[in-house]
Amino acid sequence: MDRLETILQRTEYLLDRVEALLPPPPSAPDWSRLAFRWRADTRGGHLEAVPHPHRLRLDDLRNIDRQREALERNTRQFLAGLPANNALLWGSRGTGKSSLIKALLTAYANDGLRLIEVEPAHLVDLPDIVRLLDGRPERFLLFCDDLSFEGDDSSYKALKAVLDGSVAAPPENVLIYATSNRRHLLPEYMSDNERSHMVDGEIHHGEAVEEKISLSERFGLWLSFHPFRQDDYLDICFGWLATLETPIEDRETVRMEALRYALERGSRSGRVAWQFARDWAGRKGLEGAS
């Protein structure tokens, strides 16, 4: 009996030592904040407030009017407590997918919209995140940026369950808005199509293809983003220069410099246009100060 008591005391002592080494439990989220990040830790994870969210205006985003109208309408439905869909924004890099979601927060924060960024590596924590938000008066967008999965990555199953595939219904105050360069989020191989077959003139895909499609189909709203034409790229450049309040003395010079800037980077994306505008505005600011 004495030996057992000694073992229990030592075990309790060791547990106390281990607990002292663990980080303190996170405090409750500051729900007055507009944006959060999910941080995984040894205790499971917690919401970390973003003190300075990236504030973009919808009117600053050019040449994606169709996508903006559809996503904004879906978001207004969500804020009004009406049926709305999870959204997948897919397509070429730098075409405004992430910026559009961030701009929604700027436009609708006063209506109760909140944004939570969830990294792809933390998708397995989605059930815990959703449970934390259930019953809150705010309306939450779970923002999964640059989402994609490798063929042997099983974490997408957690996303499937939260989207539409679990016995538990998702909370009505939570939507998932994801961006990806892949339409079906998973890599596609030629070998996948070899398992397709015809039945009475109808194509039946193999299991691998069906698995890929079943994930992306759980998003009720698909929005595609395509590379910008040269004129669109230049329009975005001049739009950002106007936002940065940069005087333009010679439009042709700016035009040629913007095209050279894009040529050096091999892309005429909206991201490159924003980078050019910042570079040009900074250079002109230095010249004016000298």
N, C-alpha and C positions, 0 to 999 in steps of 0.2 A: 504493500500500500504506500509506504514511504517512497519507494522507487517511482511508482506511478505519479505521485504528487510532485516529485522532483522533475519528472519529464514534462508534466503540464506547466510547471512554473517556467522551465526553460523555453518551452514552446511559446508561452505568452510573452516572455521577454524578447524572443526573436521576432515575433509578430509586431511588437511595439517598435523595435528597431527598424524593421522593414517599412512600417507605416510612416515613421519619421522621415524616411528617405523619399517617399512619394510626394509629388507636388500637391499643394493644397487644392481642395475641390474648387472648381471655378464658381465664381459668383453668378447670380442670376443675370440673364441678358438684360441690357438696358434697352427696353422696347421703344424708347423715344428715338432711337437711332433709325436711320433709313436703310442702311446696308450692313450686312454681316458676312463673315466667312465661317465655314465650319472647320474647326480645328480638331483633328483626332489626337487623342492622348491616351495615357495608360489607364485612365478612368473611363474611357469610352469615347469622349468627345464633348465639345461645347461650342456655343456660338460666340464668336469674337466680333465686336462692333467695329465697323470701318469708320474711323473718325473723319476722313475726307474722301467721300465717294467721288468717282469720276463723273462730273456733271456735264452732260452733253444735252443739247437741245435738239428736238426733232427737226426743227427747221434748218439746222446746220447739215443735215444729211440729205444729199442730193442724188438724183437718178436712181432711187430705190422707192419711188412713190407707191408702186403696186404692193410691194412687201410691207411698207410702212402702214398703208391703209388697212391691210388685212390683219396685221399683228396689233395695231392700235384698236381696231374694232373688237378683236377677241379679248383684249385687255379691259376694255370698257365693259364688255359683258361680264367679265370676271369680277370687276369692282362693283358692278350693280347687283351681284348675287345671282346672275343669270347663268345658264349653262355656257361653258367655255371649254376650249380644248388645250391640251398640252401641245407645244409647238416645237418643231424641228426646223431650224434655219440652216440650210446646207448649201455648199457651193464654193466658189473660188475664194482664196484667201484675200483678206484686205478689202472686201467689198461691202463692209458695213454690218455684218451679222451681229457681232458683239456690241457695236456702237448703238445699234437700234434698240437692243434690250436695255442698255444703260440709259439711253435717252428717255425710255418709258418711265424710268424711276424719277427722273427730273420732272417730267410732265405730270405725273399722277401721284407723287408722294403725298400731296395734301389731301388726296382722296383715300388714303390708307394703304397705298401700295408700298411694299417692302421687298428688298432684294437680298437673297442669300446665295452666295457663291459656294458651290460644292465642286471640289476638284474631282476629276475622274477616279483618282485613287481612293477616294472616300465614298464612292457610291454604295459600298456595302453598309454604310451607316445611314442610308436614306430612311429606313424604317424608324430609326431613333430620332432623326431630324423631324420627320413628319409627326411623330408622337409628341414631340416638344411643342409643335405649332398648333396642334389640334385644339380648337376652342378659343384661340386668340381672336380678338376683334379685327386685327389687321389682315390684309390679303397678301400672301407671300408668293413671290416667284422664286423657285429654285433654279438658279442660273448655272448650267453646266456648259462651260466653254471648251471649245476644241475637243469635242467628245468623239472618241473612236476606241475600238477594241481590237486586239489581236485575236487570231483564231483560237488560241488556247486560253484566252482570258474569260473567266467565268463570272466576273463581277457584273457583267451586263444583266445577269439574271435578277440581281437586286433591283436594277432599274426597271426591268420588265414587270416585276411584281408590283412596284409602286405605281407604274403607269396604268396597268390594267391586267392583272393576272394573279391577284391575291384574293383570299377569301374575305379580307377586310377592305371595306370601301375607303378610298382616299379621302382625307378631309376636304370639305368644300372650300376652304380658304387657302388651298395650296395648288399651284400649277407648276409644271416643269417647262422651262424654256431652254432648249439646248442648241448649240451651234456645232457644226461639223463640216469638214471638207468632204466627207463621205455621205452619200445619200442613204445608204443602209447601215452606216456606222461600223460595220465589220468589213474586213478585206474580202474582195471577191476574186476568185480564181477561175481560170478556164476549166479546170477539172470539175468545178461545181456543176457546170452546165452539162457535162458528160452524163450525169445521172438523171437528166431530164428525159421524159418519155411522153409519147402521145397516147391518149385514150379517147377514142371516138372523135378524133380531130382536135382535142383540147390538150394544151400543154400542161403537164404536171411536173413541177420542179422537184429536184432531189431534196433530201432532207437538209443538206447544208444550205441550199438557197432558201428553203422555207424558213430555216432558223434565222437567217439574216433579215429576211423580209418581215418576219413576225415581230421583230424588235422595232423597226422603224414604223411599222403600221400602227403601233400603239400610240403614236403621236397623231392627234386628229387634225393638226394643221401643219402642212408642209409648205415651206417657202424656199424657193430656189434663188440663188444669187450668182450672177454670171459676170465674166470679166467686162470691164468698162471699155467702150470705144474711146478713141483718142479725144474726140470732142467732149465726151462725158468726163474724162479725166481732167481735161483743161478747165471745164466748168467747175469741177470740184476744187481745183487749185485756186481759181479766182474767188470762189465762195469762201474758202478758208482764209484767204488774204483779207477779204472784206470783214470777216469775223474778227480777225486779229488787228483790224483797223490800220492796215498797211497801205500807204499811198502808192498808187501805180501811175508812174509818169509815162511809161512806154509799154503798152500792152504786148506789142510784138516781142520786145526783149524778154518780158516775163514768160511769154508763150514759149519761146525758144529755150529758155533756161529750164522751164518745167519739163519740156520734152527730153532735153538732155539728161535731166535728173532721173526721169523714168527709164531712159535707155540704159543708163549706168546700172540700174537695179533690175533690169529685165522685167519690169512690171509697171502697169498703169493702173494700179489699184487705188482705192480711196485712202488706204493707209499711206501709200507713197505720196499721194497728193497732200495729205496732212503734214508729212515730214518735209516735203518741199516748201510748203507755206511757212512752216516754222523756221526753216533755214533761211528763206528769202527775207522774212520779216526781221529775223535777228540780224542778218547782214545789213539790211537797210537801217536798222536802229543804230548799229555801230557807226555807220557812215554819217548818220545825222548827228551823232554825239561828238564826232571828231572835228 
